[in-house]
């Protein structure tokens, strides 16, 4: 296992919540996959503000959390190991040179290495934590999304994504709307993606789960993320009580 494949935050032994942040980091190995360094500060490399939100919520709840240690461009932790998009060659119009191989055997070997070094340890650690926490665990995954996509503004401030289980997502959407937020119901993406983090650690285990997407302009600075996390905690408290 590669060192620092992920960041682990220890929580209280009795915490029912487990926070995940698959796209926490924009770190890349030496050479940065041949990418223009300016792109590392953009959404194609990581979910802006999501890591700060996750750390703040984990601290506020005394809950455990796992955050990806490397950029989604190296490997996407929110994809199944057999997903063809687990290593992206093109992201929002930018070619990722270090993810383009002329030889299929070389590509398969490198993707397998990245899965073994980064993807597998992350998900194994989550599985081990959930095994310890037992059937009362609740999985909350933190992400962020761009204010506009392909030139079109996105109307939502918060997106609530879920798979088949709506025990937490339904009350959370209701409480967010009650608090005055414009809420996306499985928008701007769907949470029903077989093999993703929610599927692996929520659906297959039968655990309540939700993926919370925050619009990036609302949490772009550390102070903004910290403030939003405190506001979200009070709403999440109500939703958890509604379950």
Buried (B, 14 or more C-beta within 10 A) or exposed (E): EBEEBBBBBEBEEEBBBBBBBBBBBBBBEEEBBEBEEEBBEBBBBBBBBBBBBBBBBBBBBBBBBBBBBBBBBBBBBBBBBEBEEBBBBEBEEBEBEBBEBEEEEEBEEBBEEBBBBBBBBBBEBBEEBBEEBEEEBBBBBBBBBBBEEEEEEBEBBBBBBBBEBBBBBBBBBBBBEEBEBEBBEBBBBEBBBEBBBBBBBBBEBEBBBBBBBBBBBBBBEEEBBBBBBEEBBEBBEBBBEEE
